[in-house]
Amino acid sequence: METKTKKTLFISTMILLIAINISALSTIYFHNRIQTKKFAEMKNMKDEVRIQGMHRFIKEELKLTDKQFEQFKEISRTNMRATHNITLKLNKKRNFMMNEIAKVNPDQESLDEIAKDIGLLHYELKKSTINHFLELKKICNNEQQEDLQKLFMHMTQDQDNLRKKPRKQGRNRNRNSHNN
């Protein structure tokens, strides 16, 4: 084969491969964008179902009127936004802390300051939770407040029982026993 023909064939092959690569990369890029969008939509829907389920549970347990239920949903939305913002700040502080710890010579003063900030954010989170339940309590009548108190006690007992469960020790403690 002559050189000119080889060169033309080589250039044609290169152009074809470049076109295939661009096409493949474009497909992957757009597919990922669509998948990410679908994942976000599914997560939002799942969160909404979880929240609506919790709302329905509270409405049924406390026998809230429609007006009380609307007030409760608004209280919950406000609390969710506040809680979400605090959680974002906590995550950011934790990342700062991990980055500082990872340094060759971590600055103890900086770590102490981050620890204080994290403590204050935990305080804000608990305060937000308390305010959320106090707001709920305000919209309840006396009978509903008694039911709410019982619900609180039940939640506290459930959390205490979770803490009392014996935990496996050592490596692979999160593994199911039938996998060992």
N, C-alpha and C positions, 0 to 999 in steps of 0.2 A: 504494500500500500504506500502511496506516496505521502510525503510529509504534509502537504496541504490538506489532504483528505483526513489524515490522522488528527491534525490540528482542529479542523472543523468538527470532527466527531467528538474530540475531547471537549471543546467549547460547548457544543450542543449538550453533551452529557452533564457538564457542570451547571449549565443554565437550567436543565431539567431537575437536577438534584437541589439546586437553590430554590426553585419554584416549589418542589415537594416539601422541603424544609419549612419554607415560609407558610405554606398551606397547613402543614402539621402544627406549627407553633401557633398560628392564628386560631385553629380549631381548639387546641388545648387552652389557650388564653380565654376565648369566648365561653368554652365549656365550663371552665373554672369560675368565671364571673356569674354564669347562670346558676351553677351549683351553689356558690356562696350566697347568692340572692335567695335561692330556694331554701337553703339551710337556715338563713336568718328568718325567713318567713315562717318556717316550721317551728323554729325556736320561739318566736313571738307568739305563735298560735298555742304552742304547748304551755308557755308561761301564762297566757291568758286563760287557758282551760284550768290550769292549776289554781290561779288566783280566783277564777269564778267558782271553782269547786270549794275553795276555802270560804269564799263569800257566802255561798249557798249553805255551807255547814253552819256558819255563824248565824245566818238568818233563821235557819230551822231550829238550832239549839236554843236561841234566845227568843224565838218567835217574834222577830222584828216586823214592824209594819212596813209597808212600802216606803213611806216617808223616812223612817229610821234606816231602812236598808239603803236608800239613796245617800243619806248622810254618811252611813258607814262606808260605802264605796268611795265617796269623796275623801273621807278621812284616810282610808287605805291608800288611795292614789297619792295623796300628799306625803304620807309616811314612806311609801315605796320610793318616791323621788328622793326624799331626804336620805333614806337608808342607802339607796344606790350611790348617791354622791359621796357619802361617808365611806362606803365600801371601796369606791374608786381611789379615794385619798389613802385609805389603809393599804391597798395594794401597791400604790406608788411608794409609800413610806417603806413597805417591806422590801420592795425592789432596791430602794436606796440603801437600806440596811444590808442586804445581801451583797450589793456591789461594794460597799465599804468593807464588809467582812472579808471579801475576796481579795482585797488589796494586799500587797506584800506587807505594808505597815499600816494597818487600819487605825484610824484616829478615834481613840476611846471617847473623847468629848463629843465628837460627831455622832457616834453610836449611842451615847447616853441621851443626846438631844433627840435622836430619832426614836429611841425607846419611849421618851416622855411624850413625843408627838403621837406615837401609836397608842399609848395609854389614854391620852386625851380623846383620840378618835374613838376608842372603845367606849369611853365614858359618853361621848356624844351619841354613839349607836344605842347604848342602853337607855339613855335619856329619851331618845327618839321612840324607842319601843315603849317605854313607860308612858310617854305622852300620848302615843297611839291608843293604848289601852284606856288611859284616863279619858280621852276624847270619846271612845266607844262607851265607856261607863256613863258619861254625861247624857248621851242620847237615850239611855235605857231607863225604864221605869223601875220601881223598887223590886218587883218580882224578877225582872230581867237581870237586874244587878246581882240578885242572889244566884241566879243561874250562871251568870258570868263569873262570879266568885268560885262556884263549883267547877266551872270549866278551867279556870286558872289553877285551882288545886289539882285537878286531874292532869293538866299539862306538866305541872311541877313534879308530881309523883312519877309520871312517865319518864321525865328527864332523869330523876333520881334513880329509877330502875335501870335505865340505860347505863348510867355511870357505875352501878354495882355489878353489872355482868362481868364475869371473869374474862380476862383477855389472854389470848395465847401469847407466849413469850418467844423471843428469838426470831431467827430468819424464817421466812415463808409463813409468818403468822396470819397473813391475809389470804392464804391459799385455802380452798375448800378441802375438807378432810378426805373426800373421795378421790382427789387428785394426787394425794401423797403416796 
